[in-house]
Amino acid sequence: MTNKIDFLNEYSLSSSSVEIVTDESQIVEAPIPNFWKEALLSDSLEERKEKILSVWKEYSSSDLRNTISYLGDYLKNIDLICLDGEYSLLYTILTYQTGEEIYYEGKQPVTVEMLKQKFGENAPTIKQSIADFYTHIHNGFYDYTSKSMGIDNLKNVNSMADYDWEYLQQLDIDLIPLYNFFSNGMGEYVVLDIENGNTYLWSSRELPKRQSDFWALVDEWIIIGLDF
């Protein structure tokens, strides 16, 4: 346990120490979703997985079907962690190709009001499937060490207009309603126009490329991160 905590602390981006919460009374009293509590208090790992993944399936069964299937096969543990008063689920996942264990973090779902505060007047135009993920499953789901290769935490979701792009003069699209919802940590993003639903594969090095399906691209890239 100590080695795991040391590892988590190394990549926590905080001077505080990560706590792995195992005490049942603390779990019961924690300000976390009820389905988290039911899962974490389960008698077995399989029951814990079933309770967590059932919510994934309820809201994202078609959008993230490959990710959900992978988690069903290679998810080895789910812990509750706390850092600076914020709770997350820590997924311990076995990579298929290397057989190594990696950690993915899923923060607590946000409220609809939080979505409105983030996107302002554009909030009503956000895809319902995206709103469902953030308000029912997690506020982001990403590699713990890199904070990438997954769905971004809302605090890291920003308008493309907030950045200076070398090729800005070559773009003929309005950047304001374009938001990054996924990063691979190496300057590439999955970007969604929250007004019209257009999806782009965005790069810091070359012009963005229009894509046909937001969730298909996100699902594919998550698997790439899990299956290295």
C-alpha positions as CSV (number, residue, x, y, z in Angstrom):
1,M,0.0,0.0,0.0
2,T,2.8,2.4,0.9
3,N,4.5,2.0,-2.5
4,K,1.2,2.6,-4.2
5,I,0.6,5.8,-2.2
6,D,4.2,6.9,-3.0
7,F,3.6,6.4,-6.7
8,L,0.3,8.3,-6.6
9,N,1.9,11.2,-4.7
10,E,4.6,11.5,-7.3
11,Y,2.0,12.3,-9.9
12,S,-0.6,14.1,-7.8
13,L,0.3,17.7,-8.8
14,S,-0.2,18.6,-5.1
15,S,2.0,19.0,-2.1
16,S,-0.6,17.0,0.0
17,S,-0.6,13.2,0.3
18,V,-3.1,11.0,-1.5
19,E,-5.3,9.0,0.9
20,I,-6.6,5.6,-0.2
21,V,-9.9,5.4,1.7
22,T,-10.7,1.9,3.0
23,D,-12.5,2.6,6.3
24,E,-16.2,1.7,5.8
25,S,-17.5,4.5,8.1
26,Q,-15.5,7.0,6.2
27,I,-16.8,5.7,2.9
28,V,-20.4,6.0,4.3
29,E,-19.9,9.5,5.4
30,A,-18.0,10.7,2.4
31,P,-19.7,13.2,0.1
32,I,-19.7,10.8,-2.9
33,P,-22.4,9.3,-5.2
34,N,-24.5,6.6,-3.6
35,F,-23.5,4.1,-6.3
36,W,-19.9,4.6,-5.4
37,K,-20.7,3.8,-1.8
38,E,-22.6,0.7,-2.8
39,A,-19.7,-0.5,-5.0
40,L,-17.0,0.3,-2.5
41,L,-18.8,-1.5,0.3
42,S,-19.4,-4.6,-1.8
43,D,-18.2,-8.0,-0.7
44,S,-16.1,-8.8,-3.8
45,L,-14.2,-7.1,-6.6
46,E,-16.6,-8.6,-9.2
47,E,-19.6,-7.0,-7.4
48,R,-17.7,-3.7,-7.1
49,K,-16.9,-3.8,-10.9
50,E,-20.5,-4.7,-11.7
51,K,-22.0,-1.8,-9.8
52,I,-19.6,0.8,-11.3
53,L,-19.7,-0.5,-14.8
54,S,-23.5,-0.8,-14.8
55,V,-23.6,3.0,-14.6
56,W,-21.2,3.3,-17.5
57,K,-23.4,1.0,-19.5
58,E,-26.6,2.9,-18.5
59,Y,-25.3,6.2,-19.9
60,S,-22.5,5.3,-22.4
61,S,-23.0,1.7,-23.6
62,S,-23.0,2.6,-27.2
63,D,-20.6,5.6,-27.1
64,L,-17.8,3.9,-25.1
65,R,-18.6,0.2,-25.8
66,N,-15.0,-0.8,-26.4
67,T,-13.8,1.0,-23.3
68,I,-16.5,-0.6,-21.2
69,S,-15.7,-4.0,-22.6
70,Y,-12.0,-3.5,-21.9
71,L,-12.7,-2.5,-18.3
72,G,-14.9,-5.5,-17.9
73,D,-12.0,-7.8,-18.9
74,Y,-8.9,-6.0,-17.5
75,L,-10.1,-3.9,-14.5
76,K,-8.2,-5.3,-11.5
77,N,-9.3,-3.0,-8.7
78,I,-11.3,0.1,-7.9
79,D,-10.2,2.3,-5.0
80,L,-11.6,5.5,-3.4
81,I,-8.9,8.1,-3.1
82,C,-8.9,11.5,-1.6
83,L,-6.6,14.5,-2.3
84,D,-7.1,18.0,-0.9
85,G,-10.6,17.1,0.1
86,E,-11.6,15.9,-3.4
87,Y,-12.7,12.3,-3.9
88,S,-12.0,10.1,-7.0
89,L,-12.2,6.5,-8.1
90,L,-8.9,5.0,-9.0
91,Y,-9.1,2.3,-11.5
92,T,-6.3,-0.3,-11.6
93,I,-6.2,-1.7,-15.1
94,L,-4.0,-4.4,-16.6
95,T,-2.6,-3.5,-20.0
96,Y,-3.2,-6.3,-22.6
97,Q,0.1,-6.1,-24.5
98,T,2.6,-5.5,-21.7
99,G,0.7,-7.0,-18.7
100,E,1.6,-3.9,-16.6
101,E,-0.8,-2.2,-14.2
102,I,-1.8,1.4,-14.9
103,Y,-4.0,3.8,-13.0
104,Y,-6.9,5.8,-14.4
105,E,-8.7,8.4,-12.4
106,G,-12.4,9.2,-12.5
107,K,-13.5,12.3,-10.5
108,Q,-16.9,12.8,-9.0
109,P,-19.7,13.6,-11.5
110,V,-20.6,17.3,-11.7
111,T,-24.0,18.9,-11.5
112,V,-25.9,20.3,-14.4
113,E,-25.4,23.7,-12.8
114,M,-21.6,23.2,-13.0
115,L,-21.9,22.4,-16.7
116,K,-23.9,25.6,-17.2
117,Q,-21.3,27.6,-15.3
118,K,-18.5,26.1,-17.5
119,F,-20.1,26.6,-20.9
120,G,-22.4,29.6,-20.2
121,E,-25.0,30.3,-22.9
122,N,-23.6,27.4,-25.0
123,A,-24.5,24.8,-22.3
124,P,-27.9,23.9,-23.8
125,T,-26.3,22.9,-27.1
126,I,-23.9,20.4,-25.6
127,K,-24.5,16.8,-26.7
128,Q,-26.7,15.0,-24.2
129,S,-24.3,12.1,-24.2
130,I,-21.5,14.3,-23.0
131,A,-23.6,15.9,-20.4
132,D,-24.6,12.4,-19.2
133,F,-21.0,11.3,-18.9
134,Y,-20.0,14.3,-16.8
135,T,-23.1,14.4,-14.6
136,H,-23.6,10.6,-14.1
137,I,-20.3,8.8,-14.6
138,H,-17.2,11.0,-14.0
139,N,-15.9,14.5,-14.3
140,G,-13.2,13.1,-16.6
141,F,-11.6,9.7,-16.9
142,Y,-7.9,9.7,-17.7
143,D,-4.5,8.3,-17.1
144,Y,-3.5,9.2,-13.6
145,T,0.2,9.9,-14.3
146,S,-0.2,12.0,-17.5
147,K,-3.7,13.4,-16.9
148,S,-4.4,12.6,-20.5
149,M,-5.4,9.7,-22.9
150,G,-9.0,10.0,-21.6
151,I,-11.9,12.3,-21.2
152,D,-10.7,15.5,-19.7
153,N,-11.6,17.0,-16.3
154,L,-13.9,20.0,-17.0
155,K,-11.3,22.3,-15.6
156,N,-9.1,21.3,-18.5
157,V,-11.8,21.6,-21.1
158,N,-11.3,25.0,-22.9
159,S,-12.3,26.8,-26.0
160,M,-9.8,26.6,-28.9
161,A,-10.1,30.4,-29.1
162,D,-8.2,30.6,-25.8
163,Y,-5.0,29.5,-27.5
164,D,-2.7,30.9,-30.1
165,W,-2.4,28.6,-33.0
166,E,0.4,29.1,-35.6
167,Y,-2.0,28.4,-38.4
168,L,-4.8,30.6,-37.1
169,Q,-4.9,32.7,-40.3
170,Q,-5.6,29.5,-42.3
171,L,-8.7,28.6,-40.3
172,D,-12.2,29.6,-41.6
173,I,-14.2,28.3,-38.6
174,D,-15.3,30.0,-35.4
175,L,-13.1,28.8,-32.6
176,I,-15.2,30.0,-29.7
177,P,-17.7,27.1,-29.6
178,L,-14.9,24.5,-30.2
179,Y,-13.8,22.8,-27.0
180,N,-11.2,20.1,-26.3
181,F,-12.6,17.1,-24.5
182,F,-9.7,14.7,-24.9
183,S,-5.9,15.1,-25.0
184,N,-3.3,12.5,-25.8
185,G,-0.7,14.5,-23.8
186,M,1.4,15.2,-26.9
187,G,-0.3,18.1,-28.6
188,E,-3.3,16.3,-30.1
189,Y,-6.9,16.7,-29.1
190,V,-10.4,15.6,-29.8
191,V,-12.4,18.8,-30.3
192,L,-16.1,19.3,-30.5
193,D,-18.1,22.2,-31.8
194,I,-20.8,22.3,-29.1
195,E,-23.1,24.4,-31.3
196,N,-23.3,22.1,-34.3
197,G,-21.7,18.9,-33.2
198,N,-18.8,18.9,-35.6
199,T,-15.8,16.9,-34.4
200,Y,-12.2,17.6,-35.2
201,L,-8.9,15.9,-34.6
202,W,-6.9,18.9,-33.5
203,S,-3.1,19.2,-33.5
204,S,-0.7,21.8,-32.4
205,R,1.4,21.0,-35.4
206,E,-1.0,20.9,-38.3
207,L,-4.4,22.0,-39.5
208,P,-7.4,20.3,-37.8
209,K,-9.1,17.4,-39.5
210,R,-12.8,17.0,-39.5
211,Q,-14.0,13.6,-38.1
212,S,-17.3,11.8,-38.5
213,D,-18.0,10.7,-34.9
214,F,-16.9,12.2,-31.6
215,W,-17.4,9.2,-29.4
216,A,-16.0,6.7,-31.9
217,L,-12.7,8.7,-31.9
218,V,-12.7,9.1,-28.1
219,D,-13.4,5.4,-27.6
220,E,-10.6,4.4,-30.0
221,W,-8.1,6.7,-28.3
222,I,-8.9,5.5,-24.8
223,I,-8.3,1.9,-25.9
224,I,-4.9,3.0,-27.4
225,G,-4.0,4.4,-24.0
226,L,-5.1,1.3,-22.1
227,D,-3.7,-1.3,-24.6
228,F,-0.1,-0.1,-25.0
